[in-house]
Amino acid sequence: MLISKTVLSGLALGASFVGVSAQQNSTRWPLHDNGLTDTVECFTAFSIYNHWGYHSPKPGVLDFENGAHNFTSIMTLAKEIGLYMIIRPGPYVNAEANAGGLPLWTTTGAYGKLRDNDPRYLEALTPYWANISKIIAPHLITNDGNVILYQIENEYAEQWLDEETHEPNTSGQEYMQYLEDVARENGIDAPLIHNLPNMVGQYAHLLKIQNIWLMYNRTVTHGPRTSPTPPEMSMSLAWTAIPLAGPAMSVSVLQLTESISHILLYLRLPTHSNAYHSTQPSFMPEFQGGSYNPWGGPQGGCPDDLGPDFANLFYRNLISQRVSAISLYMLYGGTNWGWHASTDVVTIPQYGSQITLNGHQSKIIVTDFKFGSKTLLYSTAEVLTYAVIDGKEVLALWVPTGESGEFTVKGVNSAKFADKGRTANIEIHPGTNNVTVSFMQRSGMSLVELGDGTRIVLLDRSAAHVFWSTPLNNDPAEAGNNTGESPSMAYPPANKRPVATKTNSSNPTPPAPNNPVLYVDENDIHVGNHIYRATFPSTDEPPTDVYLNITGGRAFGYSVWLNSDFIGSWLGTATTEQNDQTFSFSNATLSTDEDNILVVVMDNSAHDLRDGALNPRGITNATLIGPGSYSFTEWKLAGNAGFEDHLDPVRAPLNEGSLYAERVGIHLPGYEFDEAEEVSSNSTSLTVPGAGIRVFRTVVPLSVPQGLDVSISFRLTAPSNVTFTSAEGYTNQLRALLFVNGYQYGRFNPYIGHQIDFPVPPGVLDYNGDNTIAVTVWSQSVDGAEIKVDWNVDYVHETSFDMNFDGAYLRPGWIEERREYA
């Protein structure tokens, strides 16, 4: 093997500097090329997950070609701009993704417990695992590529059946060994790593496999990755710095917000590393870089909790504890477009910004630091960057405003002020073969010139934040965009509205036996809103009620109609995953001579993480109640267009649910209505009188001038005491979906959550053409519902990036086959 542990200390062969990486979830950014520009100036590498479920819409089918499913452009572009990569392809990734990134067809129970050595599960994952290894192998650093590390699984803690006695869990060990063997067989000869959660001791002896480096994620929250904060709070925390004893320990105690009393001490990283993996590099693959926003959390999360001052203290402190490399989680969280999110989080998952720490900070102090041909003997100011320009060294040092600093440069014995502004009070102390400069930093920038022309730039923090060292080369080639037409995929026709006939469930939570299996995943339906249609005969003594038990994940909900009469809803809460209740037929008209029709529309919030991925979604029990004995004669389920044979491979398989508008493609560019009701151009709201579902659609042209980076978002609001009052008395008891050029880019549940802003990137939006905007509004109240939809321009900057690139391949239009699913 050509690569060794020095990779982790420098992210390059033989280097000896600290590697800094950051995570981006590529599936949350359909246009891959854009996101990489964030990392060029700040990091030496970046990390991505690969999402098995995104690449595999059904058993035996893999898509690494259509649209963002083709991720090879990430690796090639990263190499071109000089970034190493850490690839984390699962097969389970967690990531607050739907089922943790597992294909939703594996959640039926037919593949066993999942994430173990069950032959059914191994057979299911092998095509993906072998193929993705083959795709990544040519890009490994061992093949002159830029992928330096390959992660197997994620946060897997199944080594011991009994931690105290170390009774081995053979199935977990064999599973991890199998993943290693298949990766090696398919060309992966770079180091393998595994990420353990939170440095908890019980996970430390995870593997007997000696060829996988064990790394630990580390957050400043209590428990596995997130604090148990109440639903109205974002998943982040308030924290306080308190001096502690011991030079190797972090100088802080982290305390959770408000009523949360749990306190977690930062661990002595060298002590922990020596105890559990002394022969391996110290690498933190998921250090705190943000926090996710759950249902019920505030709009925008809590960005003030994790920001520049937090980073200044904690990231630098890792250096003092001899951590070789860190990867921040997250750099860019992206958007949970479609149904990518797990049941825990809203459409915009990750945040991190400002915090005030009352002066506490960490510093990285260098000695014998080489810059060009010069040596910085020591400096109490931190090194920001350096460059050699016209044969002369330029070194940038920075300290906070009002702090003093001192440095000594070897090989030159004089210096002078080189500017008149003097934003620092400076004293020069010549030596025999060196010169020492002491200074008190004010705001701004000062320049000191040494006797041989070397320049030392002194910056305060605000000035440093806008000071860059631009890499230059002699390559005359200009960067450009290369686009092409993506391959098409042909699927066989599917049954358009299947009758539920399966009588035995493979799920570990069996449904009631009085109906066929109504779990959606066992009927090849997996995401979004689902529609059930049941019939039962008319009788002399008809039923009076229906009892329903439905599971849909946190923040799910459902509504029920009998013979087109609304009989009630479960509105949902931020924490409730299952609901059972009895709905009366007193407000409906039962048929006396024809079958009665019961319709249930449910919102499948998502599949749970880890072992919870097997928790069913759908109706567990539906029972008619009354003076007689009753049973349903037939159940039908409306699925997404094509079911597992998706008609839209570019956006599939997590983009569309089962609503009529989605099945027939009203949300897609190019759809033409046979008939539709015109909404007045003077109307400021979209309304649904009573309980029901409507779709609203418009086409909006954009023409963004060349050279401008324009950030565009949509704002959805509903009646409340802080937004507006409905003139017609409509409510906010609704669920809305925002579609932009066919992509579902916003789930709006104002009764539960507080997210109202939904940014949409270029590529999904056509910045120089027509854009199809559709909004489905599901009123769960007999009083009706109302929302307002507005555009926001969040910022405008000058840019050299071509925002008007040809992204048509990301926005395929409507096809005639959609009509078959009406």
C-alpha positions, 0 to 999 in steps of 0.5 A: 500500500502506497499510503500511510498514516502521514496522510491523516497528519497532512492529508498528503504523502509525507506532509506534516501539517494539520489537515482540515476537512469539512462535510458536504452532503452531495445528495442535498445539492443537485448541482455538484460543481457549485458547492466545491468552491466553498472549500478552495480557500479554507480547507485541504480536503472535504468529505462526502457521503454517498447515499445507497438509497438515492442510487438504488430505487428498487432491488437490482437497479443502480443509477450512477448516471442520471443527473446528480446520481453521477457523482464522479464530477465531484472527484474530478473537479476537486482534483482540478482545484487541489482538494483531497477527498474523504468518501463515506459511501455507507452502506448506512450513513445516518446523516439525518437522511431518510432511513439513514441512507438505506434504500427504502425497499430494504425497510420491509423486514424482508432483508432481516435486521439490516446492518449485519451478516444476514445473507439477505441483507448482504446479497441486497447491498453487494451490487451497490457496494461493489459498484461504488467501490469500482467507481471510486477506485480510479480516483484514489490517491494510489491511482494518482487521484485525490481520494485519500480515505474510504469509510466503511459504514458509519456510527456502527456500535455492534461489536459486543453483545455484552460490553462488560464481558466482551461477549462478541457479536459475531454477526456485526464483526462478520458484516464489517469484514465483508464490507472490507473484503468487497471493497478491497476486491473492487479496487479500494487500496487506500486506507479504510476508516470507520467513524464511531460516535462521540468517543464513548468507551463502550464503542472503542473496541468496535472491531477485531479487524486491524486494517480499518482505522477507528476515528471518533466524531465529537460534538459539544452536545450531550449523547449521540450527536445531539442534545435532548432539547425540547422541540421548540429549540434547535438542536444546539446549545448554550455553553460556558468556559470554566477553567479545569486542571490538567494541561491536556484537557480542554478548558471548557465545560459544556452545559446544555441550554436552559432546563437541560442539566446534563453536563459533558466534559471535553475528554483528554484526547491524547489519553483517550486515543492512547487507551483505545487506538494508540497505533492509529492517527488522531482524526475527528471526522465529524467535529461540531460545525453546526446543528440540525433543526428539528420539527418545531425548531425556530425558523433558521435554527439557532445560528448564534450558538456555533460561530466564529468565536466558538470555532476560535476556541474549540477548533484550535484547542484540538491542535493542543491535544495533538489531533492530526486532522479534523473534518467539520460537520457540516460545512454545507448542509444543503436542502433536504429536497424531496423526501431526503430528510429523516423523520427528525428534521425540516427541509433545511437541516444544518446551521452554524454561525455566531456566538459571544464568548467573553474573550475566551479563545485558543491560539496556534503558536508556531516556532521555527516556522519556514516561510519561503527562505526565511525562518520565523523563530517564534510568534505570539501572533498567529500565522494567517498565510504567506506567499513569495511574490517577486522573490520576496516573502510576504507573511501575514500575522493576526491577533484580535484588536487590542491584543499585543504580539511579538515575533522574531525573524532569523537571518535579518537584523533590521526592520522599518514601518512600511506604511503611514496608517500604523494601525498597530503600535510597533517597537523594533529590536534589532539583533545580531542575526535576527530582528524582533518586533513587538506590537499592540494591534489596533483595528485594520492592517499595518505593514512592517518591512524587514531589511532585505525587503521581506514584508510582515502584514499585521492584521486584526481579526476583522481585517484577516477575515477579508484577507486572502492569498490567491493561488496563481499559476502559469496555466493559460487555460480558462476554466469552463463548464462542460455539460452534456445530455444525461442518459435516458432510462426506460421503465416497463409499465406498472399497475397504476393503482394496485389493490392490496392483496398481501396477507402476511407482512415481513415487517417485525411489527405485524399489522392487525389481521383483519385487513390486507397488509397496508404498509406502504413499503410492502406495496412498493410505495415509499415516500411522500403523501399516500392515498388509501381508498377502501370500500365496504358494503351498505347494510341495514345496520351500518357502522357508526365509526372507524378506528384507525391506527397509523404510523408515519414518523414525527410530524406526520398527519392524516385526514379521512373522508367517507363518501367525499364527506370530511370526518376528521384529521390528525394534525400531528405534533413534532414528536408523535410518530404514531396515532390511533383514534376513532372517527365518527360517521355522524357528519357523513352520509352512508350509502344505502344501496351502493358501496361506501368509500373511505379515503385516507390521505397520510403524510409519511414524514420519513423513515427512522434512523438506525434500527428504527428504519424497520418501523412501518409506515402506513395503516396498522389497523382499520376497523369498522365499529357499530352494532353489527359485524363489518369488514372492508371488501377492498383496499387500493393504494395510489402510489407515485407515478411508476412506483419503484419504476420511476418515470423521472430518473433524474429527480428520483427516487425521493422526490415525488409522492402520491398526490394527483398533481405529482402523479400526472406531473403538474409540477413539471415543466411542460405540463399543460392543463386540460382545464384549470381554474384561473387564480386572479393576478391580484390574489395575494393568497392560495386558499382551500375552502374546507378540508381538501387538497388543491394544487396551484401552478405558475410559470415565472421568467427570470433574467439574472444579469451575467456577473451577479451571484443572486441568492433566491428563496421562497417564503411561505406563510400561513395565518397566525398572530405573527404573520397575517389574519385570514379575511375568510377565517381560514386556518394554518392547519395545513400541509404544503409542498413547494415544487420548483421546476419539478423538484420538491424544495419545501415542506411547509407544516406551519401548525407544527414547524416554523420554517418559512424560508426555502432557498433554491439554487441555480440549476434547479432555478433557471436564472435565464429562462422560464421557471415552473412553480407549483404548490400543493396545499392540503387543508386538514381543517373543515374551516379551510386553509390559506398560505401566501407565497413570496420571492426573496432575494437574499443577497446579490454579489459580483461573481465570476461564476456563470450563474446562467450555465446550461442546467437543462439536463437537471430539469427534464420536462413532462412526458405523456406517460404521466396521464396513465397515473391519473 
